[in-house]
Amino acid sequence: MIRILHTADWHIGQTLRGFSREHEHRKVFDRLEEIIVERDVDALVIAGDVFDSQNPSGEAQQLFYNTLVRLSRAHPRMAMVIAAGNHDAAGRLEAPRPLLEAFNIRVVGNVRRREGRVEAARHLIPIADASGAVAAHVLAVSYPTAACLPNLTRLDGAASSPVIAGVRSLYAELVDTLRGPMDGLPFVLTGHLHVAGGIESEGAERRILVGGQHAVPHEVFPAEASYVALGHLHKAQAIGRDTVRYSGSLIPLSATELPYAHGVTLVSLDGTTVLSEHISIDRPVPFIRLPEAGDMRLSEFGDHLTAMDLSSDLPLHERPFVQVRLAREGLSPGFREEVDRIAESFPVRIVDTRVAAIPGALNDVTLADPMIRLAERDPEDLFKLAFERTFGVAPDAEHLDVFHRARAEA
């Protein structure tokens, strides 16, 4: 029996509307350590987005490496496997690799090729059971940049979807190359990308695939993999089949994630039997929607805050995050400033203010609506709307490709 703890999307260093998340990260890392010891975990997998930024602060890096040390000391025989996500600088993440390997920690950044062949061995990590015998492998794959994929122009059937074909070819090549070294043992694949059918978190997850492609089908992952440990989407969910899963993030990273059950996934491998269990992690700080359902008038906001009955001396880092939902009737263009003014008298942190949609209106049709900020809209949706208004037709794949490349370079 091998137990692998699948995690992803730590996003260390993230702020939410300017508020630090360090307190929350420290608390969930405490719980992560408890789970590892309680469940006698053989390997911890982080499927991308360790950091929130490709240039993380010194404090964020210190918290990350201190956490690795704590986990290693708490459960010394456990292996740790870290794959880079789209928020991570793969080279920076890999830089201390020789030092980390001395502590049974393996970091995998970008795919490397030599003479056209992928350097597959660096992606394969053996996982030992309690007796010390190798009983499984993790085949770690980071976020697939354009440079990671094979020559897209040479892929059979790639004309309609070169990126999907490229991702499929990358995984197939790795598995084919490593089939011998894996010696018939069960193996876990990692991936950091959007798999079609997965539920996104508005405002928190970038549309990341190259070539204007937004998502790949779950069939790109070889069926012989015992389990596919995914990162990027922040909601814990299975895609296509029960063994292709997102563990979700450890904490809510945007107001739209308020209803999620954040946590980690424990994967148990016993021969051909694969079991997965989602383990929820309690939120260190409450995340509250006001009102709980529907919308309220701005004049009712203060009453809702009073009803929360919070201690006035609550430290800033322990104050609940609040999403405000307002009815449209009677609002003036300066209503957000009024929300902030009212909230100043209460120990809360306002992170999202939303106005009820116009009844019968289509999404994003009211582009000039003064109640909706541009930051609250998806950039791709805005591009599609502006393109169609300008040219009278929807943008095709080539137009979306140019848009995504420009956005990535911005």
Phi, psi and omega in degrees: 000127176243134178245120180243127179264112183268119176229167178193167170054056176290320177054047178297135182096358181291146169239150179242106185053040176091354181266130180294148176252010186301317180303316180294318178299316180299319181293316181289331175291327173301314180292323178300317178299317179298317181297316181301316181287314182299321184264004177051056186289136178273329181209140173253128179246128172248108187270053171097161182058057172298312181253162177273344184225149177287349175234070186293151179292164176300322179295320180294317179294321179297318179298319180297308184290327174297323179293318177300318179297314180301314182293321179295319179290325181290329183214076192303328184280351183288134172276150174235132182236123184237121176250142181286143174252184182290338177279345184266148168273107188303317181296319179295319181293325181279344189308315181272022186306312181301322179290316182295326181296336176293342179250021178063036177243123181246132179243131180238118178260224184296152174291135178244146180233147176226120183054040175084353181253140180290140175280084192287327188301327182290349180267349187260123182237117177287143180241122182266149175274188185297335179278350182096356180276139177291122185237353180195173176226154166248128176255099189271126179230130182274182175304126186278096173287170179301324180291338180283335187272152178293173182301107188296332183288346182257004183277131178296134178070018186274351188302320184278333183205076185295327182290315177300316178297321180295317179295316179300316181294322179299310180295319180297318180296317180297314181295316180298318182292326187260005183301319179297304179301333180284342169055036175076004179282155176298149179219151179249128174268148169247157176204143176233094184189172181266120176264132184305136181099347180285146180275123180273160173254114183303128175083000184241336186240126180281147173279108202251345186292146180285166174074018180077000180276135184264323186210158176244152176286155181294344180290351179292341181271128182306133185296337182285349175296134180292326184201145176243114183265107187259152171228165176119308176276139191268356177263130176294125185193150172264147182233117174080303175220160189296338183266007173247107192222146163265132175282339186081170180278168183278332179222159176292129184257358174204166181295333181289347180269009182308319182277357184288152171260090184286152180167213182225167180240125177266121182251124179250124180249122177223090186066238179268358180273128179234122177239140178232142181224123176279126178249111181288147175243123181300143179287128179294334181228133179299146176236111194240140174257129176240121352286174182298329178214152179072203182231163178230161173283150180302328180293344180268351187300313181300322179296321178295319179294319178299320182295341178291338174053053181272149177292132185291340181260021179297126180300152183306316185288350178254359181287138182295147171278141184230131170258128183254130178242116187248142170290150184284329186300129173082002181281140174259162180302338181265026186293331181294321177296325178290322176301313180297320181296316180294318184292336181302335182273002184230151180278068180225167176234113181278121183242352181198130176232122184233148181250140179304142180292155175290125181306128178083354182280146176279150178301132173067012175284321182276070185297330183263013181301117183291346180280346185245125178278150177300327181296342182268003181250151177283126183302323180294320178296321177296319179298315180299316181296314181295321180297314182293324179292326183282317188250352177081000178224159178285150178293145177265187185299324181293320178295317179295327178298314179297318179300312183294324178293318178296320181294321181294330182272350183288000000 
